[in-house]
Amino acid sequence: MHTIKRKYKQAIIWLIKIFFLIGYLFMEFITEGTSYYHEFESLVILSVLVFGTFYCNHICPYGIISELFEKLGKLILGKWRTKIQIPEYLDIKMRFIKYIFGAFFLWIFLSGTASYWGDHGDMYMSTTVSKVYLLVKMFLGISVLSFFFDRFFCRYLCYQKAWYNIIEFFSPTKIARDKQSCTSCKLCDSKCPMNVPVSDKKTIKADKDCISCYECVSNCPPKAESLHLKFFGIKVKPFRFILIVSAIYFILSWVWVIFSVEEIIQQWF
C-alpha cells in the first residue's frame, strides 16, 4: 500500500513538472500571444528566499529537462551508468565551476553589459564567454552530460544555482536530520541526485547543493523518520508542500504578468 501511494504521489509531482515545462515552452501559443512567463527572475529569487531551492527541482525548465535526460540514461544504460560516475575528489572540485560562472555573470550585470531582469537572450549574446556558455548549457549540460551523470548542469554549470546556494542561507525552509533516531542506513545518500552526504549533516540546505527534490525525506525508513522538511521550524509533509508551493508560485507568476512586476524592477535596477 505504501509503495502504491508513493507511486501515485510521484505521478502527480511529475504532472506538475510537465505542466510548468509546457508553460515555459508553449504558453505563448496556448494563450494566443499572452506574454505569460513563469521564469521571472525576481519571482524566482523571492521563491528561493522563502521556499528554498524548490524552484530548481519542480519548476525550472532546465532542471526538469536535465532530470528527463537523467531518467532516459538510467533506462537505456541501466547499471552500467553507475559505473561511469565522476570520482568524489573530482566531483567536489568541479562543483566550484558554477561559482566561477556565477561571478562572471554577476560582473556582466554589475558592469551594465546586460540586465539580469531583461531578456536572457540579450544577456547570453553580450560576450563571447556567455555565448559559449549558452551552447554548452543547451547542447551538453542539460542533455548529453545529464544522460550520463545525475544533474550534471545543476551540479557543475548552473551559475544561478551558485547564487541560490547563497540566497537560500536566509530561507526558513530546510531539511532537518535527527541524529538520535538516524540508523545510518545511508538510503538518503543513495537517493540524492546531487550526491549530497545527507546522513552526515544536521541540516540540509542549498549551501550543500540541495535542489529540494525531497527524495531523502520521502525515502527515510518509516521506523526511523529521521529526516523532516521544516518551514519556519514547523514539520511539513513534502508532498503537501510541493502541491501548495506549486500553486502559490503559479498564482504569483500571473500576478507578475498582470502588474508587470518584472518591468518595474527592471526600471529600478
C-alpha positions as a printed Julia matrix, in Angstrom:
269×3 Matrix{Float64}:
  0.0    0.0     0.0
  2.83   2.38    0.89
  4.54   1.69   -2.45
  1.32   2.3    -4.4
  0.68   5.57   -2.56
  4.26   6.69   -3.22
  3.97   5.99   -6.96
  0.67   7.87   -7.02
  2.32  10.9    -5.43
  5.3   10.72   -7.79
  2.95  10.69  -10.77
  1.2   13.84   -9.54
  4.54  15.56   -8.91
  5.61  14.76  -12.46
  2.35  16.14  -13.82
  3.15  19.41  -12.03
  6.66  19.45  -13.51
  5.39  18.78  -17.02
  2.73  21.45  -16.55
  5.39  24.06  -15.76
  7.64  22.8   -18.57
  4.83  23.09  -21.13
  4.04  26.53  -19.75
  7.63  27.6   -20.29
  7.88  26.17  -23.81
  4.44  26.74  -25.29
  2.3   29.05  -23.14
  2.53  31.96  -25.59
  0.87  29.77  -28.23
 -1.65  28.27  -25.81
 -2.78  31.7   -24.57
 -2.8   33.16  -28.09
  0.04  35.58  -27.61
 -0.39  36.48  -23.93
  3.07  37.11  -22.56
  2.79  34.57  -19.73
  6.19  33.56  -18.43
  6.86  31.8   -15.12
 10.63  32.28  -15.02
 10.57  35.89  -13.84
 13.94  36.26  -12.14
 12.61  38.44   -9.32
  9.91  35.87   -8.57
 12.44  33.03   -8.66
 14.71  34.83   -6.2
 11.74  35.53   -3.91
 10.74  31.86   -4.04
 14.29  30.74   -3.18
 14.37  33.18   -0.28
 11.09  31.83    1.12
 10.83  28.21   -0.06
 14.48  27.32   -0.59
 15.57  25.78   -3.87
 12.09  24.37   -4.56
 12.19  26.12   -7.94
 15.28  24.19   -9.06
 13.69  20.76   -8.98
  9.98  21.4    -9.52
  9.66  24.45  -11.77
 12.96  25.24  -13.54
 12.64  24.05  -17.16
 16.35  23.26  -17.39
 16.26  21.26  -14.17
 13.25  19.29  -15.39
 14.81  18.62  -18.8
 18.03  17.51  -17.09
 16.05  15.08  -14.95
 14.27  13.69  -18.01
 17.62  13.01  -19.71
 18.87  11.5   -16.45
 15.94   9.08  -16.32
 16.4    8.27  -20.01
 20.05   7.46  -19.35
 19.15   5.16  -16.45
 16.53   3.43  -18.6
 18.87   2.8   -21.55
 22.21   2.28  -19.8
 20.93   0.51  -16.68
 23.53  -0.49  -14.1
 26.35   0.4   -16.5
 25.55   4.07  -15.89
 26.52   3.82  -12.21
 29.99   2.62  -13.21
 30.88   5.82  -15.07
 30.13   8.3   -12.29
 32.58  11.12  -11.6
 35.03  10.31   -8.77
 34.26  12.03   -5.45
 37.5   14.03   -5.3
 36.86  15.41   -8.8
 33.17  15.96   -8.11
 33.96  18.24   -5.14
 36.34  20.38   -7.22
 34.03  20.57  -10.24
 31.19  22.0    -8.13
 33.16  25.25   -7.87
 32.86  25.78  -11.64
 29.33  27.15  -11.26
 30.62  29.73   -8.76
 33.15  30.93  -11.33
 30.34  31.36  -13.85
 28.26  32.98  -11.12
 30.97  35.57  -10.54
 31.33  36.15  -14.29
 27.62  36.77  -14.89
 27.42  38.95  -11.79
 30.16  41.09  -13.34
 28.12  41.31  -16.58
 25.12  42.64  -14.68
 27.0   44.99  -12.36
 29.03  46.43  -15.24
 25.84  47.22  -17.15
 26.74  44.94  -20.06
 23.33  43.24  -19.73
 20.36  43.26  -17.38
 19.52  40.25  -15.24
 15.87  41.32  -15.24
 15.73  41.67  -19.02
 15.81  39.23  -21.91
 18.31  36.49  -21.13
 18.83  36.07  -24.86
 20.45  39.51  -24.88
 22.48  38.56  -21.84
 23.85  35.4   -23.44
 24.7   37.25  -26.64
 26.55  40.05  -24.79
 30.01  38.41  -24.63
 31.93  35.55  -26.24
 32.11  33.66  -22.95
 28.35  33.92  -22.39
 27.71  32.69  -25.96
 29.9   29.64  -25.37
 28.21  29.08  -22.0
 24.79  29.05  -23.7
 25.94  26.48  -26.27
 27.43  24.23  -23.58
 24.31  24.62  -21.44
 21.83  23.75  -24.18
 23.71  21.1   -26.17
 25.77  19.41  -23.43
 24.84  20.4   -19.88
 21.11  19.72  -19.72
 21.09  16.96  -22.32
 24.09  14.79  -23.25
 26.02  15.07  -19.99
 22.86  14.67  -17.88
 22.18  11.47  -19.81
 25.35  10.01  -18.29
 25.66  11.9   -14.99
 22.97  12.87  -12.47
 22.05  16.58  -12.73
 25.34  17.49  -14.4
 24.21  21.01  -15.27
 22.75  21.72  -11.82
 25.82  20.41  -10.02
 28.6   21.96  -12.03
 27.46  24.6   -14.54
 24.37  26.5   -13.38
 25.57  29.95  -12.33
 22.13  30.7   -10.86
 22.39  27.62   -8.61
 25.57  29.16   -7.23
 23.61  32.31   -6.37
 20.67  30.34   -4.96
 23.03  28.45   -2.66
 23.92  31.78   -1.07
 20.39  33.23   -1.07
 18.87  30.12    0.49
 21.1   30.57    3.51
 18.42  33.04    4.7
 15.45  30.78    3.85
 13.15  29.43    6.59
 12.77  26.2     4.59
 15.2   23.39    5.34
 15.57  19.64    5.77
 16.5   18.63    9.3
 18.05  15.33   10.36
 17.52  13.81   13.79
 20.85  12.25   14.73
 19.38  10.23   17.6
 16.79   8.38   15.54
 19.0    8.04   12.44
 20.1    4.44   11.81
 22.86   5.45    9.35
 21.38   3.24    6.65
 22.54   5.87    4.12
 19.48   5.3     1.95
 19.09   9.08    1.81
 22.6    9.41    0.37
 21.91   6.89   -2.38
 18.65   8.64   -3.38
 20.09  12.14   -3.62
 20.59  13.15   -7.3
 23.05  15.86   -6.24
 25.14  13.36   -4.27
 24.79  15.31   -1.02
 26.03  13.3     2.01
 22.71  13.73    3.82
 23.5   11.15    6.51
 26.43  13.26    7.73
 24.52  16.55    8.03
 22.36  18.08   10.74
 20.55  20.34    8.29
 20.42  20.15    4.51
 20.05  23.35    2.53
 21.3   24.71   -0.79
 24.74  25.52    0.62
 25.2   21.74    0.49
 23.97  21.85   -3.16
 20.48  20.59   -2.29
 17.84  21.15   -5.01
 14.84  20.36   -2.78
 13.72  17.18   -4.51
 12.91  15.78   -1.01
 13.87  12.26   -2.09
 15.9   11.86    1.1
 12.88  12.71    3.27
 10.49  10.54    1.26
 12.83   7.52    1.35
 13.81   7.71    5.0
 12.64   4.42    6.62
  9.28   4.87    8.42
 10.66   3.29   11.59
 13.38   5.92   11.82
 11.73   9.06   10.43
 14.99  10.9    10.94
 14.56  13.43    8.15
 11.95  16.17    8.17
 11.12  19.06    5.89
 10.64  22.19    8.0
  9.11  25.54    7.13
  9.7   28.22    9.79
 10.62  25.37   12.15
  7.32  23.52   11.58
  7.4   20.0    10.15
  5.57  19.72    6.83
  4.87  16.79    4.53
  6.92  17.07    1.31
  4.02  16.1    -0.96
  1.66  18.68    0.53
  4.41  21.28    0.47
  5.01  20.62   -3.24
  1.31  20.99   -4.05
  0.89  24.2    -2.04
  4.09  25.92   -3.18
  3.47  24.99   -6.82
  0.01  26.58   -6.61
  1.39  29.69   -4.89
  4.13  30.07   -7.5
  1.7   29.67  -10.39
 -0.67  32.3    -8.95
  2.2   34.71   -8.28
  3.52  34.25  -11.82
  0.22  35.6   -13.12
  0.41  38.48  -10.64
  3.85  39.27  -12.11
  2.29  39.25  -15.6
 -0.79  41.32  -14.79
  1.04  44.01  -12.82
  4.26  43.97  -14.89
  6.32  43.46  -11.74
  9.48  42.44  -13.6
  9.36  45.57  -15.77
  9.0   47.76  -12.68
 12.0   46.1   -11.04
 13.97  46.46  -14.28
 13.36  50.23  -14.18
 14.65  50.4   -10.63
 17.8   48.45  -11.41
